[in-house]
Amino acid sequence: MFTSFASLLQKIPPTWLTPPIHCLLCLTIIPKGKIALCDDCRADLPVINQGCQHCNLPLPYDGICGQCLQKTPVFFQAITPYRYDFPIAQLITLFKHHKQWPTGHSLSQLLSQHLSYRYQQGLKKPDYLISVPLPGKRLRERSFNQTEMMVKWLAKELKLDYQTNLIKRITNTFPQQQLSAKERAKNLANAFTIDSKIKLTNHHIAIIDDVITTGTTANKLAELLYQQGAKRVDIYAIARTPQRIK
């Protein structure tokens, strides 16, 4: 007797039709609904146990780093769970430069869990999450803005509002990775503008980024947001570089 393909599909266990989730690092199968990192690999991630109270630069002591003592950042506080080190750095690269969006989603889930914990410990929740805009040329080359994707994922998981068009990039700046702190500041001079139609008076804003290196971008954006009336500006990122670029 002829059996249709549709009826055969109905007899296949649902688990056969859904590919298993594997750990991003060791390929161990992960239970559905969990972040794509096994417990052993997650335990080995480069967690920041102690960081500067302003910029979260990893420190061997509790307090404020020398750079922030010399010049307090414009933003209020940086929240980052990990050092920009192996394997977090490699996972961010896969997301940012190789379009590995599931990897980016898993990284955002890690950040979301860290923020949820910090909120429970007393960290104030922001009114809005905002993304860091990419230069038009780089956005065309990459075809997506990783921080905009992160904002939407985080807003959904944390049940927060977000804005992706509040800040606009008006100049095609050079990539920041290979620049010193002074060169970064010069590179970003007059690079951004803010939508004055969106009222920020007395609002608490959190800027979302993948990595904090010198904090130059966060400072530039925070300056604009404060000028627009924001009462507090934080920056949330997946990772923080172990030391600032001079």
N, C-alpha and C positions, 0 to 999 in steps of 0.2 A: 504493500500500500504506500502511495506517495506521501511523504511528509514535507510540508512547506518549510522554507528557511525560517520564517517568522515563528512557527511553532517550535522549531529546534532551539531558537534563541530563548524562548520562554523557559525551556528546560535547563538552560545553563545557569548555574548559581550566580547571583549578582556579583559576588566577589571576583569571579573570573573576568567580568566585563570592566572592572575598575582596576587599573594598574596600582600596585602597592606603592606606598610612599617610602622612599629610602633616605637615610641620613645623608645630608649634603657632604659629609666628610668621609665616612667609612662605609657608606652604602648599606648599613644595617636596616632592615625593614622596620618602619615606625608605625605604631598604631594610628589608625585614622583619627583625625581631629587633633593631633599633636603637632607641634612645631617639628619641621624636618631636620631635627638633630637628636641623636640618641643621647641618653643620660651621660655616658662616658665622655663623648665628644663635647657636650655642653659643659661638663665639669672642667674641661681643659681650656675653655675660652679665656682670653686675657682680661679678666674683670678688673675694673678700677676699684680697689678697696678703699683708697684714700686719695682725695683730690682737692685742688684749690677751691675754696668756697665760692670764688667768682667764676673762673674759667674751666674748672675741673681738670687742670693739668695734674697728672699723677704725681703724688708727693710722698715722701717717706714720713711725713708728719701731718698733723691736723692743723689747718690754718690757711693762710693766703700765700700764694707764690710771690717771688721777688718781682716779677713783671707787673703783677696786679697791684703790688704795694707801691711801685713807682708810678703806675698809671692805671687807675681803675677802669675796667671796660665800660663801654657805654651801655651794653646790655646788663641786666640785673644778675642773671645766673645761667650757667651752662649745666645741662644734665646729660651725661653720656655714660652708658654702662660699661663700655669696653675701651681698652687701649687700641690704637690703630696698629695692630701687630698680627702675626700669624695666629689663626687662620682667618680672623675677621677681615683683615686687609684684602686677602685674596677673594673672599666672598663678596665684599663690596665691589671689587673690580669686575667680577663676573656679572653682577647686577648692572653696574654703571656703564661699563664699556662693551659688554658682550650680550646685552639684552636677556640676561637670565632672570626674568621677572619672578618666577617662583622663589628664587634665592632671595631677591629683594623683599618679597612678601614675608619670608621667614625671618629675615633680619628686622623688618618692621614689627613683627610679632614679638621678637625678643625685646625691642625697645618699648613696645606697648606694655609688656609685662613688668618691665623695670619701672615705667612711669606709674602704672597702677599701684605698685608697691610704695613708691615715693608719695603718691597722693594719700595713701593710707597712713603714711608716717607724718603727714602734715604739709607736704608741698602743695601750694595753692594751684588749683586748676585754672588754666587760661580761658578767656572768653572765645578766642579764635586760635586756630593753627594756620600758619601761612607757609607757603613754599618759597624757595629761593629761585628766582627766574634765571633761565639760561640765556646767553646771547643768542640772537636769532640764527647766526651762522652755525653755532654748535648744536642748537636744537634741530636744525634741518639735517645736519650730519648724523646726529644720534637718533633722531625721530621720536624721542620722548624725553621728558624731564623727570629724572628719578625722584627728586624731592616732591614734585607734585603727586606722583604715585604714592609716595610714603604718606603725605598729608591725608589723602583720601582713605588709605588703609587705617591709619592711626585714628582719624576722626570717627570712623565706623566702630572700631574696637573700643575706643575710650568714650564714645558718645559725646563728642565735642563738635562744635561748629568749626568751619574752615573757610578760608578765602584763598583762591589760587590766582586771582587777578588784581590783588591789592597793590603789589609792587610790580613795576615793569622795568625791564632792562632796555635802556635807550642807546647803548653803545656796544659794539662788538669788542669786548675786552679779550686780552690774551688769557689762555689757561693759567690758573694760579699755581699749579703744582710745582713748577720749577722756579718760582719767584721768591725773593726774600721778603721779609715783612714790610720793609720800606717800599719795595717794588710792587707788592700787592696793594698797599694803600694808594700808591700813585695810579696803578692800573684800574682801580675801582672809583677813582675820583669822578664824580658826576655820571656814574654808570647807571644809576637807578632813579626812577621817579615813582611817586605814589599817587594813587587815585584819590583825589581830594573829595570826591563825592561820597566816599565811604567814611562815615564818622567814627572816630576811634576815641573820643573823649572819655577818659577814665576807664578805658578798656585794658585788659591784661592780654598780651599777645605772646605766642610762642612761635619762634621761627624754626622750621624743620630743615635739617641738613643731614647729609650722610656722614661727613667727617668735619671735625673742627681742627684746624691746624694752627693758625695764628689768631683767629677770631676777627680778622679784618672785615670779612663779608658781613658777619653778624653785627659788628659795630656800625658799619655803614647803614645797614637796614634799620637797626635800632634807633640810630640818629633820626632817620626819616620818620619812623613811627612815633617817636617822642615829639617831634615837631608837629605831627598831626594830632597830638593830644593823648596818646597812649600813656597809661599810668605805670605800666611795667612791661618789660620785654625780656623774655627768656629765650634761650636757644636749646633745642633738643636735637641730639644727633646720636647715631649708632656708636661712633667711635671718636676718641680724642687722641691726637698724636702725642707721644711721650714727652716731646720737648718742642718749644717754639722755634720757628725759623727766624734767625736774626737778619 
